[in-house]
């Protein structure tokens, strides 16, 4: 159990049967009345962010999130298949639990599977990935002065904006958190 006075950024707690992580917190002691803790919390399952206040003495269970390294094997429509590299045990995750987390992940790459009490609720891809450009319009010489970009389709099927000098077959580095182009490899 954790009391509201012990809240810190990144702490995960269980409130009303849902799992939340604390994004921001502030201990408030008004001139009149009792102190309270103002928080901004994110629901880890739905992704929604809400603001909520707690009394400092309020207690709630601390949620333990399991992060397990697994290898992404393949997808067959509605199921994504992963393998534990230590035990070679395979497991399948519904597409609704995966969301857009694997849009920059190729088959056979390592990801972190997030679960609480055995139920998978999310996937963390690697922070940076290197992918090949499979389709883009050719850039023209002299167009680079403005810092313009063009759409490019990657080997995973996702499209992002890249600088004009990127050509088909180039391998580029991408930040998976923002989906931004970082550079050529």
URVENTA-V110141 format. One record per backbone hydrogen bond with DSSP energy under -0.5 kcal/mol. CO is the residue of the C=O (numbers start at 0). NH is the residue of the N-H. E is the energy in kcal/mol with one decimal. If there is no record, write none. Layout:
co/nh/e
CO/NH/E
CO/NH/E
This chain:
co/nh/e
1/59/-2.2
2/5/-1.9
3/6/-1.3
7/10/-1.7
10/21/-2.2
11/62/-1.6
12/14/-0.6
12/19/-3.0
14/17/-2.1
17/14/-2.3
18/43/-2.3
18/44/-0.5
19/12/-2.6
20/22/-0.6
20/41/-2.6
21/9/-3.1
23/39/-2.6
25/27/-0.6
25/37/-2.8
27/35/-2.5
35/27/-3.3
35/37/-0.5
36/53/-2.3
37/25/-2.1
38/51/-2.2
39/22/-2.7
39/23/-1.6
40/49/-2.7
41/20/-2.2
41/43/-0.6
42/46/-2.4
47/42/-3.1
49/40/-2.9
51/38/-2.9
53/36/-3.1
54/57/-1.7
55/4/-1.5
57/3/-2.1
59/1/-2.9
60/13/-2.7
62/64/-0.6
63/65/-0.5
64/66/-0.5
65/67/-0.6
65/114/-2.1
67/112/-2.8
68/84/-0.5
69/110/-3.1
70/72/-0.6
70/82/-2.2
71/107/-3.9
73/80/-3.0
75/77/-1.0
77/94/-2.0
78/75/-2.2
79/92/-2.6
80/72/-2.7
80/73/-0.9
81/90/-2.7
82/70/-3.0
82/84/-0.5
83/87/-2.1
88/83/-2.8
90/81/-3.1
92/79/-2.8
93/96/-0.8
93/97/-1.0
94/98/-2.4
97/100/-1.5
99/102/-1.5
101/104/-1.1
105/108/-1.2
108/71/-3.0
110/69/-2.9
110/112/-0.5
111/113/-0.5
111/123/-2.9
112/67/-2.1
113/120/-2.3
113/121/-1.3
114/65/-2.9
115/118/-1.8
117/119/-0.6
118/115/-2.1
121/113/-2.8
122/124/-0.6
123/111/-2.6
126/175/-2.4
126/176/-0.5
128/130/-0.5
128/173/-2.7
130/171/-3.0
131/133/-0.5
131/154/-1.5
132/168/-3.0
134/152/-3.3
139/142/-1.8
141/144/-0.6
142/145/-0.6
142/147/-0.5
143/146/-0.8
147/163/-0.9
149/161/-2.9
150/136/-0.6
151/159/-2.1
152/133/-2.6
152/134/-1.5
153/156/-2.0
157/153/-3.1
159/151/-2.5
161/149/-2.7
162/165/-1.5
166/169/-1.8
169/132/-2.6
169/171/-0.5
170/184/-2.6
171/130/-2.3
172/181/-3.0
172/182/-1.0
173/128/-2.1
173/175/-0.7
174/178/-2.6
174/179/-0.7
179/174/-2.2
182/172/-3.4
